[in-house]
Amino acid sequence: MKRYDLWDNLKALLIMSVVIGHFAEIYIKGNPSFEMVKLFIYAFHMPLFIFISGLHHRYTNVMERIIYLVSIGLMWKMVRTVSVFFLYGRVHFTLLSEPGVPWFMFALAVYEGAAWILRKQNMKWALVVSILLACFAGFDNSLGDFLCLSRIIIFFPFYLAGVVIDEEKLFSLREKAGRLGIMAGVAIFILWASAVVFRFDQIRIILHLLAGRNPFRNEILTTGPLWRLACDLLTAVLCFALILLVPNRKIKGVTRIGVNSINVYFWHYLCLEILLYLVNCEDLISQGPLGKMIYLMMAVAVTIFLGISNIFSFPCKQIKKAVFANVKKS
């Protein structure tokens, strides 16, 4: 099957957004600009990652992929436990609840299994049902981080959308759009950036929805499903705009980061914690806009450092090799 460089280029952009988002989140209290950054990227980064995963879903070796994804998630939790002990002298480990980074691996594992179970069903109807379920899930305060249930339900429509949409037809539409599509994509992101900067107080309410792990707040409780649907539509538009904007060709360094995005995912938070342990970043951020910019550029540097080096393929590469050891090569 043909591999398009577009997806790796997109994954490079998305994993960089993930790292920037986690850097910003550390000092988000008292820094509205960091909250704006979070709002801007949360509207598209994880949903598009999930959509790309759904687009490349295959109905072969499903159990191996599930074990692979769960193994990476559990390994991350154990590495995090050890790092927290050595850096801060305390033990932090949760088995069935996950508010942090590994939720993505566990959610993808569930999506792999769910798509396989639904393989003989009408996937378009399953997509409609998943959207409706996501719209009403916010009423249930018991979901939250337990078994990553809230995020699994909220983001499942994007995975199914990837399963339903034909990759070749999507590329055909992208090519037909041409320069007009690029202009439209630029306009869409200018509008979104403008809304975040100039209408932040009016739209910040949707940030708790974009995170995927929170119930509806009291301010929107009666119209929660409509807010969720509006957020999903916003996300769909932004994701499609990015697909129109990002080049489908190898870009030196960038494409490689996309290929190695799982390595960046695995190690970036540990790098962040070591950086915070060694450097007083709070003083840097207090220097004003330039200090904040330098701090966020550290996130970009971490992404590049982890993404272009083969050293950080451990342990994901070894886990993959072990899990797929008995799978016959086609």
C-alpha positions as a Markdown table, in Angstrom:
| # | Residue | x | y | z |
|---|---|---|---|---|
| 1 | Met | 0.0 | 0.0 | 0.0 |
| 2 | Lys | 1.3 | 3.4 | -0.9 |
| 3 | Arg | 2.6 | 5.5 | 1.9 |
| 4 | Tyr | 1.9 | 9.2 | 1.7 |
| 5 | Asp | 4.4 | 11.7 | 3.2 |
| 6 | Leu | 1.5 | 13.9 | 4.1 |
| 7 | Trp | 0.6 | 11.8 | 7.1 |
| 8 | Asp | 4.1 | 11.8 | 8.5 |
| 9 | Asn | 4.4 | 15.5 | 8.0 |
| 10 | Leu | 1.1 | 16.0 | 9.8 |
| 11 | Lys | 2.2 | 13.7 | 12.6 |
| 12 | Ala | 5.4 | 15.8 | 13.0 |
| 13 | Leu | 3.3 | 19.0 | 13.4 |
| 14 | Leu | 0.8 | 17.2 | 15.7 |
| 15 | Ile | 3.4 | 15.7 | 18.0 |
| 16 | Met | 5.1 | 19.1 | 18.2 |
| 17 | Ser | 1.7 | 20.5 | 19.2 |
| 18 | Val | 1.4 | 17.8 | 21.9 |
| 19 | Val | 4.8 | 18.7 | 23.4 |
| 20 | Ile | 4.1 | 22.5 | 23.2 |
| 21 | Gly | 0.7 | 21.9 | 24.9 |
| 22 | His | 2.3 | 19.9 | 27.8 |
| 23 | Phe | 5.0 | 22.6 | 28.3 |
| 24 | Ala | 2.3 | 25.3 | 28.3 |
| 25 | Glu | 0.1 | 23.4 | 30.7 |
| 26 | Ile | 2.7 | 23.3 | 33.4 |
| 27 | Tyr | 2.6 | 27.1 | 33.8 |
| 28 | Ile | -1.0 | 27.7 | 32.6 |
| 29 | Lys | -2.2 | 29.2 | 35.9 |
| 30 | Gly | -1.7 | 33.0 | 35.8 |
| 31 | Asn | -0.6 | 32.9 | 32.1 |
| 32 | Pro | -3.6 | 33.5 | 29.8 |
| 33 | Ser | -1.3 | 33.4 | 26.8 |
| 34 | Phe | -0.5 | 29.7 | 27.6 |
| 35 | Glu | -4.2 | 29.0 | 28.0 |
| 36 | Met | -4.7 | 30.5 | 24.5 |
| 37 | Val | -2.0 | 28.2 | 23.1 |
| 38 | Lys | -3.7 | 25.3 | 24.7 |
| 39 | Leu | -7.1 | 26.3 | 23.3 |
| 40 | Phe | -5.7 | 26.8 | 19.8 |
| 41 | Ile | -4.0 | 23.4 | 19.5 |
| 42 | Tyr | -6.5 | 21.3 | 21.5 |
| 43 | Ala | -9.1 | 22.0 | 18.9 |
| 44 | Phe | -7.3 | 19.8 | 16.4 |
| 45 | His | -4.1 | 18.0 | 17.6 |
| 46 | Met | -5.4 | 14.8 | 19.2 |
| 47 | Pro | -8.5 | 14.4 | 17.0 |
| 48 | Leu | -6.4 | 14.5 | 13.9 |
| 49 | Phe | -3.9 | 12.0 | 15.3 |
| 50 | Ile | -6.8 | 9.7 | 16.0 |
| 51 | Phe | -8.3 | 10.3 | 12.6 |
| 52 | Ile | -5.0 | 9.4 | 10.9 |
| 53 | Ser | -4.9 | 6.2 | 13.0 |
| 54 | Gly | -8.4 | 5.3 | 11.9 |
| 55 | Leu | -7.6 | 6.1 | 8.2 |
| 56 | His | -4.8 | 3.5 | 8.4 |
| 57 | His | -6.8 | 0.9 | 10.4 |
| 58 | Arg | -6.4 | -2.7 | 9.1 |
| 59 | Tyr | -8.4 | -5.8 | 10.0 |
| 60 | Thr | -5.2 | -8.0 | 10.2 |
| 61 | Asn | -3.0 | -8.5 | 13.3 |
| 62 | Val | -5.5 | -6.7 | 15.4 |
| 63 | Met | -4.6 | -8.5 | 18.6 |
| 64 | Glu | -0.9 | -7.8 | 18.1 |
| 65 | Arg | -1.6 | -4.1 | 17.6 |
| 66 | Ile | -3.7 | -3.9 | 20.7 |
| 67 | Ile | -1.0 | -5.7 | 22.8 |
| 68 | Tyr | 1.6 | -3.3 | 21.3 |
| 69 | Leu | -0.4 | -0.2 | 22.2 |
| 70 | Val | -1.3 | -1.3 | 25.7 |
| 71 | Ser | 2.3 | -2.4 | 26.3 |
| 72 | Ile | 3.6 | 1.1 | 25.4 |
| 73 | Gly | 1.0 | 2.7 | 27.6 |
| 74 | Leu | 1.9 | 0.5 | 30.6 |
| 75 | Met | 5.6 | 0.9 | 30.0 |
| 76 | Trp | 5.2 | 4.7 | 30.0 |
| 77 | Lys | 3.4 | 4.5 | 33.3 |
| 78 | Met | 6.2 | 2.5 | 34.9 |
| 79 | Val | 8.9 | 4.8 | 33.5 |
| 80 | Arg | 7.0 | 7.7 | 34.9 |
| 81 | Thr | 6.7 | 6.1 | 38.3 |
| 82 | Val | 10.4 | 5.6 | 38.4 |
| 83 | Ser | 11.2 | 9.1 | 37.2 |
| 84 | Val | 8.9 | 10.7 | 39.8 |
| 85 | Phe | 10.5 | 8.7 | 42.5 |
| 86 | Phe | 14.1 | 9.7 | 41.5 |
| 87 | Leu | 13.2 | 13.4 | 40.8 |
| 88 | Tyr | 10.8 | 14.1 | 43.6 |
| 89 | Gly | 11.2 | 11.2 | 46.1 |
| 90 | Arg | 7.6 | 10.1 | 45.9 |
| 91 | Val | 5.7 | 7.2 | 44.3 |
| 92 | His | 2.9 | 7.9 | 41.9 |
| 93 | Phe | 1.1 | 5.0 | 40.1 |
| 94 | Thr | -2.5 | 4.4 | 39.0 |
| 95 | Leu | -3.5 | 1.3 | 37.2 |
| 96 | Leu | -7.1 | 1.8 | 36.2 |
| 97 | Ser | -7.3 | 5.6 | 36.0 |
| 98 | Glu | -5.2 | 7.6 | 33.6 |
| 99 | Pro | -5.3 | 11.5 | 33.5 |
| 100 | Gly | -1.9 | 11.7 | 31.7 |
| 101 | Val | -0.1 | 10.9 | 28.5 |
| 102 | Pro | -0.8 | 7.1 | 28.1 |
| 103 | Trp | -4.5 | 7.6 | 27.6 |
| 104 | Phe | -3.8 | 7.9 | 23.9 |
| 105 | Met | -2.3 | 4.4 | 23.6 |
| 106 | Phe | -5.1 | 2.9 | 25.6 |
| 107 | Ala | -7.8 | 4.7 | 23.6 |
| 108 | Leu | -6.2 | 3.5 | 20.3 |
| 109 | Ala | -6.1 | -0.1 | 21.6 |
| 110 | Val | -9.8 | 0.1 | 22.4 |
| 111 | Tyr | -10.5 | 1.6 | 18.9 |
| 112 | Glu | -8.6 | -1.2 | 17.2 |
| 113 | Gly | -10.8 | -3.7 | 19.0 |
| 114 | Ala | -14.0 | -1.9 | 18.5 |
| 115 | Ala | -13.5 | -1.4 | 14.8 |
| 116 | Trp | -12.7 | -5.1 | 14.4 |
| 117 | Ile | -15.9 | -6.0 | 16.3 |
| 118 | Leu | -17.9 | -3.6 | 14.0 |
| 119 | Arg | -16.2 | -4.7 | 10.8 |
| 120 | Lys | -19.2 | -6.4 | 9.4 |
| 121 | Gln | -21.6 | -3.7 | 10.4 |
| 122 | Asn | -22.6 | -0.4 | 8.6 |
| 123 | Met | -19.7 | 1.8 | 9.7 |
| 124 | Lys | -21.4 | 5.0 | 8.6 |
| 125 | Trp | -24.3 | 4.2 | 11.0 |
| 126 | Ala | -21.8 | 3.3 | 13.7 |
| 127 | Leu | -20.2 | 6.7 | 13.1 |
| 128 | Val | -23.5 | 8.4 | 13.6 |
| 129 | Val | -24.2 | 6.5 | 16.8 |
| 130 | Ser | -20.7 | 7.3 | 18.1 |
| 131 | Ile | -21.3 | 11.0 | 17.5 |
| 132 | Leu | -24.5 | 10.9 | 19.4 |
| 133 | Leu | -22.9 | 9.0 | 22.3 |
| 134 | Ala | -20.1 | 11.6 | 22.4 |
| 135 | Cys | -22.6 | 14.4 | 22.5 |
| 136 | Phe | -24.4 | 13.0 | 25.5 |
| 137 | Ala | -21.4 | 11.6 | 27.4 |
| 138 | Gly | -20.8 | 14.9 | 29.1 |
| 139 | Phe | -23.9 | 14.5 | 31.3 |
| 140 | Asp | -22.2 | 11.5 | 33.0 |
| 141 | Asn | -19.9 | 12.8 | 35.8 |
| 142 | Ser | -18.7 | 9.2 | 36.5 |
| 143 | Leu | -16.8 | 8.8 | 33.3 |
| 144 | Gly | -13.7 | 11.0 | 33.7 |
| 145 | Asp | -10.3 | 9.3 | 33.7 |
| 146 | Phe | -11.3 | 5.9 | 34.9 |
| 147 | Leu | -10.2 | 3.5 | 32.2 |
| 148 | Cys | -9.9 | 6.6 | 30.0 |
| 149 | Leu | -13.6 | 6.2 | 29.3 |
| 150 | Ser | -14.5 | 9.8 | 28.7 |
| 151 | Arg | -11.7 | 10.4 | 26.1 |
| 152 | Ile | -12.4 | 7.0 | 24.5 |
| 153 | Ile | -16.0 | 7.9 | 23.9 |
| 154 | Ile | -15.5 | 11.6 | 23.0 |
| 155 | Phe | -12.8 | 10.9 | 20.4 |
| 156 | Phe | -14.1 | 7.6 | 18.9 |
| 157 | Pro | -16.0 | 9.4 | 16.1 |
| 158 | Phe | -12.7 | 10.7 | 14.7 |
| 159 | Tyr | -11.3 | 7.2 | 14.6 |
| 160 | Leu | -14.4 | 5.9 | 12.9 |
| 161 | Ala | -14.4 | 8.8 | 10.5 |
| 162 | Gly | -10.9 | 7.7 | 9.5 |
| 163 | Val | -12.1 | 4.1 | 9.0 |
| 164 | Val | -15.1 | 5.2 | 6.9 |
| 165 | Ile | -13.3 | 7.8 | 4.7 |
| 166 | Asp | -11.5 | 6.4 | 1.6 |
| 167 | Glu | -7.9 | 7.6 | 1.7 |
| 168 | Glu | -7.6 | 7.8 | -2.1 |
| 169 | Lys | -10.8 | 9.8 | -2.4 |
| 170 | Leu | -9.6 | 12.2 | 0.3 |
| 171 | Phe | -6.3 | 12.7 | -1.6 |
| 172 | Ser | -8.3 | 13.2 | -4.8 |
| 173 | Leu | -10.3 | 15.9 | -3.2 |
| 174 | Arg | -7.2 | 17.5 | -1.8 |
| 175 | Glu | -5.5 | 17.6 | -5.2 |
| 176 | Lys | -8.6 | 19.1 | -6.8 |
| 177 | Ala | -8.7 | 21.8 | -4.2 |
| 178 | Gly | -5.2 | 22.9 | -5.2 |
| 179 | Arg | -4.2 | 26.4 | -4.4 |
| 180 | Leu | -7.7 | 27.4 | -3.6 |
| 181 | Gly | -7.7 | 24.7 | -0.9 |
| 182 | Ile | -4.4 | 26.1 | 0.5 |
| 183 | Met | -5.9 | 29.6 | 0.6 |
| 184 | Ala | -9.0 | 28.3 | 2.3 |
| 185 | Gly | -6.8 | 26.4 | 4.9 |
| 186 | Val | -4.8 | 29.5 | 5.6 |
| 187 | Ala | -8.0 | 31.6 | 6.0 |
| 188 | Ile | -9.5 | 29.0 | 8.4 |
| 189 | Phe | -6.5 | 29.1 | 10.7 |
| 190 | Ile | -6.2 | 32.8 | 10.6 |
| 191 | Leu | -9.9 | 33.0 | 11.7 |
| 192 | Trp | -9.3 | 30.4 | 14.4 |
| 193 | Ala | -6.2 | 32.2 | 15.7 |
| 194 | Ser | -8.0 | 35.5 | 15.7 |
| 195 | Ala | -11.0 | 34.1 | 17.6 |
| 196 | Val | -8.6 | 32.6 | 20.2 |
| 197 | Val | -6.7 | 35.9 | 20.7 |
| 198 | Phe | -9.5 | 38.4 | 20.4 |
| 199 | Arg | -12.5 | 36.5 | 21.6 |
| 200 | Phe | -10.8 | 34.3 | 24.2 |
| 201 | Asp | -13.0 | 35.2 | 27.1 |
| 202 | Gln | -16.1 | 34.3 | 25.1 |
| 203 | Ile | -14.9 | 31.0 | 23.8 |
| 204 | Arg | -12.6 | 29.7 | 26.6 |
| 205 | Ile | -15.6 | 27.7 | 27.9 |
| 206 | Ile | -15.0 | 25.1 | 25.1 |
| 207 | Leu | -11.5 | 24.3 | 26.4 |
| 208 | His | -12.9 | 21.8 | 28.9 |
| 209 | Leu | -14.8 | 20.1 | 26.1 |
| 210 | Leu | -11.8 | 19.9 | 23.8 |
| 211 | Ala | -9.8 | 18.1 | 26.5 |
| 212 | Gly | -12.3 | 15.2 | 26.2 |
| 213 | Arg | -12.1 | 14.2 | 29.9 |
| 214 | Asn | -14.5 | 16.5 | 31.5 |
| 215 | Pro | -18.3 | 16.5 | 32.0 |
| 216 | Phe | -20.4 | 19.5 | 30.9 |
| 217 | Arg | -19.9 | 22.5 | 33.1 |
| 218 | Asn | -23.0 | 24.1 | 34.8 |
| 219 | Glu | -22.9 | 27.0 | 32.4 |
| 220 | Ile | -23.7 | 24.8 | 29.4 |
| 221 | Leu | -25.4 | 21.9 | 31.1 |
| 222 | Thr | -28.7 | 22.3 | 29.4 |
| 223 | Thr | -27.3 | 22.7 | 25.9 |
| 224 | Gly | -24.2 | 20.5 | 26.4 |
| 225 | Pro | -24.8 | 18.1 | 23.4 |
| 226 | Leu | -25.0 | 21.1 | 21.1 |
| 227 | Trp | -21.8 | 22.5 | 22.4 |
| 228 | Arg | -20.1 | 19.1 | 21.9 |
| 229 | Leu | -21.4 | 18.9 | 18.3 |
| 230 | Ala | -20.2 | 22.5 | 17.6 |
| 231 | Cys | -16.7 | 21.6 | 19.0 |
| 232 | Asp | -16.6 | 18.5 | 16.8 |
| 233 | Leu | -17.6 | 20.5 | 13.7 |
| 234 | Leu | -14.9 | 23.1 | 14.6 |
| 235 | Thr | -12.4 | 20.3 | 14.9 |
| 236 | Ala | -13.4 | 18.7 | 11.7 |
| 237 | Val | -13.0 | 22.0 | 9.8 |
| 238 | Leu | -9.5 | 22.6 | 11.3 |
| 239 | Cys | -8.4 | 19.1 | 10.6 |
| 240 | Phe | -9.4 | 19.3 | 7.0 |
| 241 | Ala | -7.7 | 22.7 | 6.7 |
| 242 | Leu | -4.5 | 21.1 | 7.9 |
| 243 | Ile | -4.8 | 18.3 | 5.4 |
| 244 | Leu | -5.1 | 20.9 | 2.7 |
| 245 | Leu | -2.2 | 22.9 | 4.0 |
| 246 | Val | 0.6 | 20.4 | 4.7 |
| 247 | Pro | 2.7 | 19.3 | 1.8 |
| 248 | Asn | 2.6 | 15.7 | 0.6 |
| 249 | Arg | 6.4 | 15.3 | 0.0 |
| 250 | Lys | 9.4 | 14.5 | 2.1 |
| 251 | Ile | 10.6 | 17.4 | 4.1 |
| 252 | Lys | 14.1 | 17.0 | 5.5 |
| 253 | Gly | 13.8 | 16.5 | 9.3 |
| 254 | Val | 10.1 | 17.1 | 9.5 |
| 255 | Thr | 9.0 | 13.8 | 7.8 |
| 256 | Arg | 11.5 | 11.9 | 10.0 |
| 257 | Ile | 10.0 | 13.4 | 13.2 |
| 258 | Gly | 6.5 | 12.2 | 12.0 |
| 259 | Val | 7.8 | 8.7 | 11.4 |
| 260 | Asn | 9.3 | 8.7 | 14.9 |
| 261 | Ser | 6.4 | 10.5 | 16.5 |
| 262 | Ile | 5.8 | 7.6 | 18.9 |
| 263 | Asn | 9.3 | 8.0 | 20.3 |
| 264 | Val | 8.7 | 11.6 | 20.9 |
| 265 | Tyr | 5.4 | 10.7 | 22.6 |
| 266 | Phe | 7.1 | 8.2 | 24.9 |
| 267 | Trp | 10.0 | 10.4 | 26.0 |
| 268 | His | 9.0 | 14.0 | 25.8 |
| 269 | Tyr | 7.3 | 14.3 | 29.3 |
| 270 | Leu | 10.3 | 12.8 | 31.0 |
| 271 | Cys | 12.5 | 15.4 | 29.2 |
| 272 | Leu | 10.1 | 18.1 | 30.4 |
| 273 | Glu | 10.3 | 16.9 | 34.0 |
| 274 | Ile | 14.1 | 16.7 | 33.9 |
| 275 | Leu | 14.2 | 20.2 | 32.4 |
| 276 | Leu | 12.0 | 21.6 | 35.1 |
| 277 | Tyr | 14.1 | 19.9 | 37.8 |
| 278 | Leu | 17.3 | 21.4 | 36.5 |
| 279 | Val | 16.2 | 24.8 | 35.3 |
| 280 | Asn | 14.0 | 27.4 | 37.0 |
| 281 | Cys | 11.7 | 28.0 | 34.0 |
| 282 | Glu | 9.3 | 30.1 | 36.2 |
| 283 | Asp | 11.9 | 32.9 | 36.2 |
| 284 | Leu | 12.2 | 32.7 | 32.5 |
| 285 | Ile | 8.5 | 32.9 | 31.9 |
| 286 | Ser | 8.2 | 35.9 | 34.3 |
| 287 | Gln | 10.4 | 37.8 | 31.9 |
| 288 | Gly | 7.4 | 38.5 | 29.7 |
| 289 | Pro | 6.5 | 37.5 | 26.1 |
| 290 | Leu | 10.1 | 36.9 | 25.1 |
| 291 | Gly | 10.7 | 34.6 | 28.0 |
| 292 | Lys | 7.5 | 32.7 | 27.3 |
| 293 | Met | 8.4 | 32.3 | 23.7 |
| 294 | Ile | 11.9 | 31.0 | 24.6 |
| 295 | Tyr | 10.2 | 28.5 | 27.0 |
| 296 | Leu | 7.9 | 27.2 | 24.3 |
| 297 | Met | 10.8 | 27.0 | 21.8 |
| 298 | Met | 12.3 | 24.5 | 24.3 |
| 299 | Ala | 9.3 | 22.3 | 23.5 |
| 300 | Val | 10.1 | 22.6 | 19.8 |
| 301 | Ala | 13.8 | 21.7 | 20.5 |
| 302 | Val | 12.8 | 18.7 | 22.6 |
| 303 | Thr | 10.5 | 17.5 | 19.7 |
| 304 | Ile | 13.3 | 17.8 | 17.2 |
| 305 | Phe | 15.9 | 16.2 | 19.5 |
| 306 | Leu | 13.7 | 13.2 | 20.2 |
| 307 | Gly | 12.3 | 12.9 | 16.7 |
| 308 | Ile | 15.5 | 12.8 | 14.6 |
| 309 | Ser | 17.6 | 10.5 | 16.9 |
| 310 | Asn | 17.3 | 6.8 | 16.6 |
| 311 | Ile | 18.5 | 6.4 | 20.2 |
| 312 | Phe | 15.0 | 7.2 | 21.5 |
| 313 | Ser | 13.4 | 4.4 | 19.5 |
| 314 | Phe | 13.8 | 2.4 | 22.7 |
| 315 | Pro | 11.6 | 0.8 | 24.1 |
| 316 | Cys | 8.9 | 1.2 | 21.5 |
| 317 | Lys | 11.0 | -0.5 | 18.8 |
| 318 | Gln | 11.8 | -3.4 | 21.1 |
| 319 | Ile | 8.2 | -3.8 | 22.2 |
| 320 | Lys | 7.0 | -3.8 | 18.6 |
| 321 | Lys | 9.6 | -6.4 | 17.6 |
| 322 | Ala | 8.6 | -8.7 | 20.5 |
| 323 | Val | 4.9 | -8.4 | 20.0 |
| 324 | Phe | 5.0 | -9.0 | 16.2 |
| 325 | Ala | 7.7 | -11.6 | 16.3 |
| 326 | Asn | 5.4 | -14.4 | 15.3 |
| 327 | Val | 3.6 | -12.5 | 12.6 |
| 328 | Lys | 4.4 | -13.7 | 9.1 |
| 329 | Lys | 5.9 | -11.1 | 6.9 |
| 330 | Ser | 3.8 | -10.6 | 3.8 |
